[in-house]
């Protein structure tokens, strides 16, 4: 049985499904309002997914070759963004008590590396409300 557990563990590890514990430093700059939010947290990461919590907000980031999917979820809202380099995509901002708002996202730049993400994007919330953001995230694997 010990041998079987080792074989299963090594198979899962080789397929990239095991999540590693990582130290995360995130930085979000709302350039339109000149507001900056920084966080130093511990999260989990595998080959294409990062999961962490900022106070009461659960964050899940999925990364593909040239695109990023970001979900921020708490009691009051669920924000889903799809960023694709130099493309206009859609997102959803579902606010409790208000409903769902479709977002139009223009990705100005998107830099994706194994332990670092940098992006600059503009969100059109509708009703002439346009906001520009810069987001960066750095990770360091914990042993």
SVG drawing of the C-alpha trace seen along z (x, -y; Angstrom):
<svg xmlns="http://www.w3.org/2000/svg" viewBox="-31 -60 43 62">
<polyline fill="none" stroke="black" stroke-width="0.4" points="0.0,0.0 2.9,-2.4 4.2,-1.7 0.8,-2.5 0.6,-5.8 4.1,-6.8 3.2,-5.9 -0.1,-8.0 1.7,-10.9 4.5,-10.9 1.9,-10.7 -0.1,-13.6 3.1,-15.6 4.3,-14.9 1.0,-16.0 1.2,-19.4 -1.9,-18.9 -0.2,-19.4 -0.4,-22.9 2.7,-24.4 2.6,-26.9 3.7,-30.3 4.4,-33.8 2.5,-36.3 3.0,-40.0 0.3,-41.8 0.0,-45.4 -3.1,-47.0 -3.0,-50.6 -6.3,-52.2 -4.7,-54.8 -7.9,-56.7 -8.4,-57.4 -4.7,-57.1 -5.4,-54.5 -2.9,-51.7 -3.7,-48.4 -0.9,-46.0 -1.1,-42.6 1.5,-40.1 -0.3,-36.8 0.3,-33.0 -1.4,-31.2 -1.3,-28.0 0.0,-27.6 0.2,-24.8 1.3,-25.0 -1.6,-27.4 -3.6,-28.4 -3.0,-30.7 -5.3,-30.7 -5.1,-33.1 -7.2,-35.3 -7.1,-39.1 -8.9,-39.7 -12.5,-38.6 -11.9,-38.2 -11.1,-34.9 -8.9,-35.3 -8.4,-32.7 -6.1,-33.4 -5.8,-31.0 -3.1,-31.6 -2.9,-30.3 -0.2,-31.0 -1.3,-34.5 -4.3,-35.2 -5.3,-35.5 -8.6,-34.8 -9.1,-36.5 -12.0,-35.8 -12.5,-37.9 -15.3,-36.5 -16.7,-37.7 -20.1,-38.1 -20.8,-41.3 -19.7,-40.6 -18.1,-38.3 -15.8,-39.9 -14.6,-37.9 -12.1,-39.3 -10.6,-37.9 -7.4,-39.6 -5.9,-38.8 -2.9,-40.8 -3.9,-43.7 -7.5,-42.4 -10.9,-43.6 -12.7,-41.0 -15.7,-40.8 -16.0,-40.3 -18.8,-40.2 -19.2,-42.2 -22.1,-40.6 -22.9,-42.8 -25.2,-41.5 -28.5,-43.5 -27.7,-45.2 -27.1,-42.5 -24.8,-41.7 -22.8,-44.3 -21.1,-43.3 -17.6,-44.8 -15.6,-45.5 -11.9,-45.1 -9.1,-46.4 -5.8,-44.7 -3.0,-47.2 -0.1,-44.9 0.1,-41.4 3.3,-39.8 3.1,-36.2 6.0,-34.4 6.2,-31.4 6.4,-33.5 5.3,-36.9 2.4,-38.6 2.2,-42.2 -0.7,-43.7 -2.1,-47.1 -5.8,-47.2 -8.8,-49.5 -12.3,-48.5 -15.4,-50.1 -18.2,-49.7 -20.7,-51.4 -22.4,-54.8 -19.1,-56.5 -17.3,-55.0 -13.9,-53.9 -11.1,-53.0 -7.4,-52.1 -5.6,-49.6 -2.1,-48.3 -1.7,-44.9 1.4,-43.0 1.9,-39.8 5.1,-38.1 5.4,-34.7 8.0,-32.8 7.7,-29.1 7.8,-28.2 9.5,-25.0"/>
</svg>
